[in-house]
């Protein structure tokens, strides 16, 4: 079974160094000026000006940067900027030698896609700057990898980006072909109004989908060191949870291997599930338990669809064996390191909990409960149950267990 999933809407970023870093104000002033010029070159599509920011003696890196710049040609950019955050970012101190003065730095790339991003995507890069005759140039973006400081990779680092626009979607792909990208756009376009009917909150109603060429390439975009952890995951939504209106934009990243194994119905379920995460992001906080965030996404995706036993085979099997679940799924049950069966049980349990709320208290109450949980603290789920559903957590669990047995028995 290929599982659909979304990360707990945590911003996928890199760790910074901690050995007495120098801040950006102490860095040579020419570095930020050069980064501003580099950003302007991207916005203006000026290859020559962009390559002027790259060390001419770093032949391999310069060739990579030339290809990357060309790969961006079709990407609709509304904004692109760099911010120098700190120097001495990965244990490489500023040095002066025959090869020039060098500085290691953490830089934040921020960009927005035209018509889709109301706030920027933020990506951390670890760059090495070299002073060549009084001019700072970038000579590497991989020196920090030795110490675990890996620069975040974007889709255009992987090859020429093809773009397909839908009514509500923008699909960016590398090496997938136009037909595959159009299929993703069509399914995402169908998902957006379906989510709009399920989710009462306000959201942009637009989704950006990234379609890398392989599982390994997907893992690169997620800054994951072990691609195998995503082998059965058809898609992942990235973004920063919480009510901040300026939180970075979401991306739905598709695993071509797992997605390709799904039926047409399964593919629609996956993209509706991920679109739900995009819609609910600003109402999803650290207080929102995974059973609720993932369960609601599955409820929206399956809404009005299959019989419970057909959609929850693992739990149905457990009920048939006389071993129904004793508790709601914990956050740890949703870790991708779990076995496929354990992960399926967690998703099915969360889905049935949300389905029960919609069936017994109404769909509007389910939405109100979701938002109430996100507005509180770690104890807010229990309080929201009392306020919105009129039951205690213990009573809710008792009713959920009975509902699971009734629906799947």
Legacy VTK file of the C-alpha trace (Angstrom):
# vtk DataFile Version 3.0
C-alpha trace
ASCII
DATASET POLYDATA
POINTS 409 float
0.000 0.000 0.000
1.442 3.369 -0.971
0.732 5.806 1.793
-0.009 9.467 1.391
1.419 11.698 4.065
2.478 15.177 4.972
5.223 16.168 7.328
3.913 17.817 10.492
4.088 21.081 8.594
7.469 21.817 10.090
9.713 24.181 8.163
12.437 22.008 6.631
15.559 24.027 7.371
19.200 23.396 8.182
20.895 23.706 11.564
23.259 26.575 12.101
26.685 26.358 13.652
27.236 27.147 17.312
30.932 27.851 17.748
31.092 31.564 18.373
29.588 32.746 15.057
30.215 36.218 13.728
27.015 38.034 12.817
26.293 39.635 9.466
27.119 43.134 10.723
30.721 42.072 11.359
31.110 40.599 7.859
32.904 42.445 5.067
30.340 44.897 3.621
31.104 43.873 0.064
29.517 40.452 0.562
25.942 41.650 1.051
26.384 44.135 -1.777
27.487 41.314 -4.075
24.525 39.174 -2.964
22.139 42.030 -3.769
23.639 42.278 -7.251
23.370 38.519 -7.689
19.677 38.619 -6.709
19.014 41.464 -9.157
20.664 39.397 -11.892
18.252 36.529 -11.213
15.243 38.838 -11.261
16.469 40.473 -14.479
17.414 37.135 -16.079
20.937 38.464 -16.674
23.306 35.510 -17.018
26.466 37.617 -17.201
25.668 39.601 -14.075
24.753 36.410 -12.231
28.014 34.664 -13.110
29.919 37.802 -12.034
29.059 36.715 -8.464
30.816 33.357 -8.938
34.552 32.792 -8.418
36.108 32.355 -11.887
38.737 30.020 -10.422
36.060 27.625 -9.085
35.497 26.032 -12.480
33.257 23.176 -11.354
31.023 25.338 -9.186
30.833 28.002 -11.905
29.628 25.398 -14.419
26.979 24.205 -11.928
25.793 27.761 -11.390
25.544 28.414 -15.127
23.338 25.333 -15.479
21.246 26.277 -12.459
20.610 29.748 -13.844
19.510 28.269 -17.177
17.245 25.795 -15.354
15.336 28.751 -13.873
14.337 30.135 -17.269
10.659 29.070 -17.150
10.080 29.573 -13.434
7.762 32.585 -12.852
9.599 34.576 -10.200
7.890 37.451 -8.399
10.782 38.048 -5.979
14.299 36.767 -5.263
16.673 38.019 -2.575
19.578 36.955 -0.360
20.270 37.849 3.252
23.703 37.360 4.824
22.924 35.927 8.268
26.277 35.071 9.809
29.897 34.312 9.009
32.109 31.477 10.289
28.988 29.394 9.697
30.467 25.912 9.491
33.779 25.932 11.290
35.738 27.478 8.427
37.249 30.674 9.851
38.141 33.649 7.720
41.611 33.031 6.351
44.096 34.810 4.110
46.349 32.777 1.860
47.748 32.485 -1.611
44.281 31.571 -2.850
42.723 34.749 -1.452
40.783 35.682 1.679
37.906 33.318 2.428
34.784 33.633 4.565
32.228 30.925 5.346
28.686 32.228 5.698
25.082 31.280 6.232
22.805 32.946 3.707
19.030 32.917 3.420
17.525 32.779 -0.044
13.964 34.072 -0.224
11.813 33.838 -3.321
8.175 34.031 -4.385
6.413 32.588 -7.411
4.219 34.955 -9.401
0.521 34.549 -8.688
0.945 31.825 -6.067
3.125 32.890 -3.141
1.838 35.664 -0.878
4.892 35.095 1.335
8.354 33.886 0.346
9.885 30.461 0.526
13.033 30.604 2.658
15.997 28.323 1.995
19.268 28.227 3.933
22.514 28.125 1.991
26.034 27.661 3.339
28.402 29.491 1.035
32.132 30.073 0.844
33.118 33.575 -0.287
36.561 34.347 -1.681
38.070 37.803 -2.083
39.552 38.204 -5.573
41.370 41.504 -5.893
38.975 43.359 -3.638
35.811 41.717 -5.031
33.963 39.021 -3.140
32.807 36.013 -5.165
31.090 32.731 -4.238
33.437 29.775 -4.653
31.386 26.910 -3.162
28.035 25.945 -1.683
29.177 22.529 -0.452
32.092 23.141 1.931
29.728 23.066 4.888
28.525 19.547 4.057
31.595 18.114 5.780
30.270 19.436 9.085
26.644 18.614 8.347
25.750 22.103 7.098
24.195 21.250 3.762
22.796 23.963 1.546
19.099 23.486 0.811
18.472 22.294 -2.731
15.723 23.575 -4.975
14.102 21.952 -7.978
16.172 24.028 -10.420
19.343 22.598 -8.918
18.230 19.249 -10.379
17.674 20.176 -14.005
15.654 22.362 -16.403
12.295 23.150 -14.821
9.146 22.631 -16.872
6.064 24.569 -15.781
2.382 23.680 -16.167
-0.319 26.075 -14.961
-3.759 24.884 -13.894
-6.838 26.786 -12.737
-5.749 26.596 -9.105
-2.327 25.003 -9.404
1.211 25.595 -10.543
3.200 22.436 -11.199
6.990 22.552 -11.518
8.777 19.439 -12.704
12.164 18.136 -13.757
12.478 15.171 -16.097
8.830 14.133 -15.751
7.354 15.190 -19.089
4.475 17.535 -19.854
1.773 14.846 -19.668
2.717 13.854 -16.116
2.732 17.484 -14.981
-0.643 18.148 -16.585
-2.091 15.151 -14.762
-0.843 16.560 -11.460
-2.311 19.966 -12.312
-5.702 18.469 -13.186
-5.896 16.487 -9.964
-4.779 19.458 -7.879
-7.343 21.649 -9.639
-10.009 19.111 -8.625
-8.668 18.991 -5.058
-8.875 22.733 -4.387
-12.690 23.107 -4.580
-13.135 19.790 -2.745
-11.026 21.126 0.124
-12.912 24.399 -0.015
-16.134 22.499 0.649
-14.585 20.609 3.563
-12.592 23.385 5.232
-14.510 26.412 6.550
-11.426 28.569 7.082
-10.000 31.143 4.702
-7.074 30.242 2.484
-5.590 31.282 -0.853
-7.075 28.426 -2.879
-3.827 27.986 -4.827
-1.312 25.151 -4.635
2.265 24.778 -5.892
3.316 21.211 -6.680
6.909 20.108 -7.239
7.525 16.952 -9.247
11.137 15.736 -9.022
12.419 12.904 -11.192
13.055 10.272 -8.524
12.735 9.340 -4.875
16.342 10.409 -4.333
15.633 13.802 -5.866
12.554 14.171 -3.679
14.706 13.524 -0.606
17.112 16.251 -1.746
14.287 18.778 -1.822
13.304 17.748 1.708
16.922 17.891 2.911
16.638 14.234 3.906
19.753 12.079 4.143
17.909 8.765 3.819
15.581 8.586 0.793
14.371 5.157 1.897
12.381 6.834 4.660
10.049 8.250 1.996
9.823 5.170 -0.204
6.151 4.474 0.479
5.139 8.135 0.828
3.382 9.431 -2.283
3.668 13.141 -1.422
4.764 15.494 1.344
3.658 19.041 2.141
6.310 21.415 3.421
5.679 24.714 5.142
5.720 26.420 8.522
2.755 25.835 10.772
1.168 28.526 12.874
-0.954 31.639 12.553
1.760 33.941 11.215
0.415 35.422 7.953
3.959 35.886 6.639
4.947 32.233 7.147
6.841 30.752 4.203
4.789 29.330 1.369
3.833 25.672 1.121
5.046 23.159 -1.450
3.545 19.768 -2.220
6.462 17.524 -3.213
5.525 14.350 -5.090
7.400 11.059 -4.919
7.118 9.764 -8.511
7.687 6.143 -7.495
4.978 5.805 -4.830
2.567 8.136 -6.644
2.993 6.157 -9.849
1.849 2.956 -8.118
-1.493 4.420 -7.080
-4.833 4.033 -8.814
-6.569 7.095 -10.229
-8.662 7.301 -7.075
-5.582 6.948 -4.902
-3.825 9.772 -6.721
-6.791 12.066 -6.217
-6.917 11.184 -2.535
-3.215 11.980 -2.132
-3.437 15.409 -3.750
-6.637 16.305 -1.906
-4.995 15.249 1.371
-1.933 17.414 0.687
-4.055 20.330 -0.491
-5.915 20.147 2.815
-2.621 20.637 4.632
-1.998 23.757 2.540
-5.470 25.082 3.393
-5.259 24.394 7.128
-1.629 25.431 7.687
-2.273 28.730 9.477
-4.690 27.008 11.863
-2.284 24.148 12.543
0.131 24.740 15.413
2.348 22.766 17.743
-0.774 22.232 19.852
-2.517 20.339 17.041
-2.093 16.578 17.534
-1.112 14.571 14.501
-4.252 12.450 14.678
-6.250 15.621 14.102
-4.113 17.238 11.368
-3.621 14.011 9.416
-7.081 12.703 10.215
-8.737 15.879 8.991
-6.693 15.796 5.770
-7.794 12.211 5.155
-11.390 13.046 6.070
-11.415 15.850 3.478
-9.840 13.531 0.901
-12.279 10.646 1.505
-15.317 12.814 2.217
-18.411 11.203 0.729
-16.356 8.279 -0.536
-15.542 4.688 0.352
-16.929 2.497 3.110
-14.811 2.659 6.295
-13.735 -0.983 6.106
-12.412 -0.473 2.573
-10.508 2.680 3.540
-9.177 1.420 6.882
-8.000 -2.121 6.143
-5.395 -2.319 8.901
-7.788 -1.284 11.645
-10.512 -3.484 10.156
-8.105 -6.407 10.392
-7.351 -5.572 14.025
-11.048 -5.359 14.882
-11.709 -8.694 13.165
-8.977 -10.272 15.309
-10.541 -8.867 18.474
-7.702 -6.390 19.002
-9.166 -2.897 18.380
-7.055 0.148 19.299
-7.050 1.145 22.951
-6.087 4.806 22.445
-6.002 7.558 19.862
-2.824 7.570 17.726
0.064 9.443 19.366
2.262 11.814 17.391
5.060 9.259 17.429
2.835 6.780 15.603
3.016 8.988 12.505
6.802 8.861 12.127
7.921 7.705 8.714
10.296 5.293 10.435
7.308 3.203 11.487
6.408 0.137 9.460
3.863 0.582 6.675
1.220 -1.254 8.710
1.835 0.786 11.859
1.739 4.034 9.884
-1.462 2.958 8.146
-3.125 2.207 11.495
-2.216 5.680 12.760
-3.662 7.421 9.690
-6.771 5.266 9.728
-7.318 5.963 13.428
-7.026 9.711 12.933
-9.342 9.613 9.928
-12.019 7.695 11.833
-11.775 10.117 14.755
-12.454 13.066 12.440
-15.144 11.115 10.592
-16.841 10.405 13.917
-16.859 14.094 14.835
-18.350 14.990 11.437
-20.969 12.220 11.714
-22.040 12.814 15.326
-21.428 16.552 15.837
-21.486 17.872 12.275
-18.919 19.037 9.739
-19.024 22.640 10.948
-18.234 21.505 14.460
-15.289 19.485 13.144
-13.853 22.624 11.535
-14.505 24.714 14.642
-12.859 22.047 16.803
-9.774 22.007 14.551
-9.366 25.777 14.770
-9.976 25.824 18.535
-7.242 23.252 19.126
-4.739 25.267 17.074
-5.426 28.440 19.046
-4.429 26.902 22.360
-1.478 25.220 23.996
-0.510 21.576 24.388
-3.563 20.965 26.556
-5.952 22.670 24.149
-7.202 19.486 22.463
-8.782 18.326 25.711
-10.295 21.724 26.446
-11.577 22.034 22.881
-13.274 18.649 23.250
-15.101 19.940 26.309
-15.971 23.295 24.701
-16.829 22.170 21.168
-17.978 18.559 21.657
-19.160 18.569 25.271
-17.117 15.506 26.236
-13.909 14.861 28.131
-10.830 13.354 26.398
-11.528 10.037 28.145
-15.141 10.037 26.973
-14.091 11.015 23.447
-11.651 8.097 23.346
-14.331 5.731 24.620
-16.748 6.882 21.918
-14.028 6.667 19.251
-13.217 3.068 20.196
-16.901 2.173 20.003
-17.193 3.973 16.652
-14.205 2.085 15.241
-15.710 -1.238 16.324
-19.125 -0.299 14.945
-17.844 0.953 11.575
-15.306 -1.801 10.980
-16.933 -4.763 12.726
LINES 1 410
409 0 1 2 3 4 5 6 7 8 9 10 11 12 13 14 15 16 17 18 19 20 21 22 23 24 25 26 27 28 29 30 31 32 33 34 35 36 37 38 39 40 41 42 43 44 45 46 47 48 49 50 51 52 53 54 55 56 57 58 59 60 61 62 63 64 65 66 67 68 69 70 71 72 73 74 75 76 77 78 79 80 81 82 83 84 85 86 87 88 89 90 91 92 93 94 95 96 97 98 99 100 101 102 103 104 105 106 107 108 109 110 111 112 113 114 115 116 117 118 119 120 121 122 123 124 125 126 127 128 129 130 131 132 133 134 135 136 137 138 139 140 141 142 143 144 145 146 147 148 149 150 151 152 153 154 155 156 157 158 159 160 161 162 163 164 165 166 167 168 169 170 171 172 173 174 175 176 177 178 179 180 181 182 183 184 185 186 187 188 189 190 191 192 193 194 195 196 197 198 199 200 201 202 203 204 205 206 207 208 209 210 211 212 213 214 215 216 217 218 219 220 221 222 223 224 225 226 227 228 229 230 231 232 233 234 235 236 237 238 239 240 241 242 243 244 245 246 247 248 249 250 251 252 253 254 255 256 257 258 259 260 261 262 263 264 265 266 267 268 269 270 271 272 273 274 275 276 277 278 279 280 281 282 283 284 285 286 287 288 289 290 291 292 293 294 295 296 297 298 299 300 301 302 303 304 305 306 307 308 309 310 311 312 313 314 315 316 317 318 319 320 321 322 323 324 325 326 327 328 329 330 331 332 333 334 335 336 337 338 339 340 341 342 343 344 345 346 347 348 349 350 351 352 353 354 355 356 357 358 359 360 361 362 363 364 365 366 367 368 369 370 371 372 373 374 375 376 377 378 379 380 381 382 383 384 385 386 387 388 389 390 391 392 393 394 395 396 397 398 399 400 401 402 403 404 405 406 407 408
